[in-house]
């Protein structure tokens, strides 16, 4: 039970026993803001239970609780649910309804839409669901909602709760009697109800040809053919003193009466009291505030302190001994001479059938009782830890055997005066000495000394015996069943020889071995594995228990099922029935299921086949902190749910709305978790980190119904959507195209750089070669210049020598001739002097040399600016 579980608020479910009463399941503490009082009860189309609680509206689906407060958190006094699942509620100054919209409960206020100021001051105490509308009422005014508008209906005075009766609504007016009203019509007094004036009417139901009217303190009345008379029931005076508060006619015709002072009374069709529950006998409080019969015919009782479920639907009656009269563990039972005998680990107890007195322990029977058997002569045989004794119809018990541990006794075929018995130390026989005589120990059978717990007849002359610890044995007897001819341990086909168990179902012999069963095949003379019985698969650990007239029980670790041939009549799943519990048929039409310190009575003849359980309910899903409530199964055949984008974790809540039974579940999420989970009583499932996609949640209960299915869509995040994938692919293609273009551009740029680099290098090489050429030219020119200079110097030197020679010749000529030939020599001398003007020639040389070099360097810098 886990729904918004608070630290200090939890649900406590307790099973309470009294004097052979139905199972009572008490819901003591609620979660949320719930308080003690449950003023009204209703059941929704999905079979969940709704409660008008002092702290708000409560919803219970069999596993989880949920709370819905009114707008101002008023105390909720009334509740009702229509066929569409709308939940109507009312409190002080407020009434309206909740409706499931978009996976959320949305409240619509009806009272706030009224112009009548009185609606803000009235407290709604009762809601009556009518075929075409809803009637809200306080103690002074009624409001009728026809699903379109609200109409105010004013009664002639203060009123009690209205009741629907065929096409009319009966309204008890406290000071006048009953009034009749139909939607759209006027109120009219019901003739002959004046005697109810001044009395507070607690309930009205159809009764025969008239009505049964219950008042708080004046008992019950019958209204028929215009006359009002007191209910002629011996318990009517008792009801006067208990202050009747609620009246409910069950579907089987029985009458449930809830009182303020003394709990619940249940009357049969004949008016006889069948059941009385109060604070001493099962209920947790004496004050009954509301009553409801659910779809399984169980009775919900809203109390001043919590709510109780009275399991009337299965017909079971439970008994638990008081603490001061403890029985111990019950192992066997029988109904003998109108007295119920119980064999327990503490001795033999008895009590008159139908009595409410405590069981009494028969003196001298203290200790473990294993078997109770009514013998053919009408005596009661008791197999005891200390031996075996018989109890005659008259007189005291008498021990007939001191052989310890009388486990099981069989009547010898064809010999009603002979008995075979298995004991702690082997097989023995008991014999009745003569007709009308006494039973006595006769002899041990064979020399076999071993603890034999169970025996069963096989083929003619064959007795099967199961050892208390290990082994299965087959014994062959002589015709008189006094001599053991052969004994052999049977191991063929036995997988596990420990903890063997023999079961006789009709004409079939079954052997329990380990967690499975074996079936004896007469023709093949061997045991074969048994996987199913009459169409029912056998789960590991299940036990067969024989019934009467072809009936049988299948006890699994978590439930007990009762079958008539192939038809399952009843499934019982409360926790107290788990384990190896013997089931004993009684002679008065009951099965008695043995429990610790008590028992359960199961009626045989009147038990109708159990109706198929309601479909499993997928209630809500929580994901990312958001709660998604699912539509009613009747409104949505194929439920589906789409979560918010980015929600990858989810928790699903489910239940089997069978409130008097326990249930186990398993689940899987197709598309994510293909394998079923293990069976568990945990009624929710968690899934983490689910990728986006579409999944199918399947939940199954161990009731054998078809799984409940829910289609869940987990949308992708914004960056996971298909259109974004297309854009992404386009962008990726564009990016690839751009990358290719960029790569090609880079290759082109690289190629260009390589070309430029080669050009640069070639240019540098050309420059280098030209520089080298220029340097060679300069060197050559320099050499030529040097040579020219050297030649010029030589020429000048020669010319100087010539001029010196001329001057000498001139002087010699002058000396020799005495006269000078000056013009010729002077002419020659002038010619030589012109060529010897060194400064001018050198100036001319330097000028030409500078011009040549300047022109060369200008041309070089122009062609190679980097130099």
Secondary structure, 3 states (H helix, E strand, C coil): CCCCCCCCCCCCEEEECECCECCEEEECCCCCCCCCCEEEEEECCCCCEEEEECCEEEEECCCCEEEECCCCCCCEEEEEECCCCCEEEEEECEEEEEEEECCEEEEEECHHHCCCHHHHCCECCEEEEECCEEEEECCCCEEEECCCCEEEECCCCCECCCEEECCEEEEEECCCEEEEECCCCCCEECCCCHHHCCCCEEEEEEECCEEEEEECCCCEEEEECCEEEECCCCCHHHHHHHCEEEEEECCCCCEEEEECCCCEEEECCCCCEEEEECCCCCCCCCCEEEEEECCCCCEEEEECCCEEEECCCCCCEEEECCHHHCCCEEEEEEEECCEEEEEECCEEEEEECCCCCCCEECCCCCCCEEEEEECCCCCEEEEECCEEEEECCCCCCEEEECCCCCCEEEEECCEEEEEEEEECCEEEEEEECCCCCCEEEEEECCCCCCCEEEEEECCCCEEEEEECCECEEEEEECCCCCCEEEEEECCCCCCCCECCEEEEECCEEEEEECCEEEEEECCCCEEEEECEECCEECCCCCEEEECCCCEEEEEECCEEEEEECCEEEEEECCHHHCCCCCEEECCCCEEEEEEECEEEEEECCCCCCCCCCCCCEEEEEEECCEEEECCCCCCCCCCEEECCCCCCCEEEEEECCCCCCCCCEEEEEECCECCCCCCECCCEEEECCCCCEEEEEEEEECCCCCCEEEEEEECCCHHHCHHHHHHHHHHHHHHHHHHHHHHHHHHHHHHHHHHHHHHHHHHHHHHHHHHHHHHHHHHHHHHHHHHHHHHHHHHHHHHHHHHHHHHHHHHHHHHHHCCCCHHHHHHHHHHHHHHCCHHHHHHHHHHHHHHHHHHHHHHHHHHCCCC
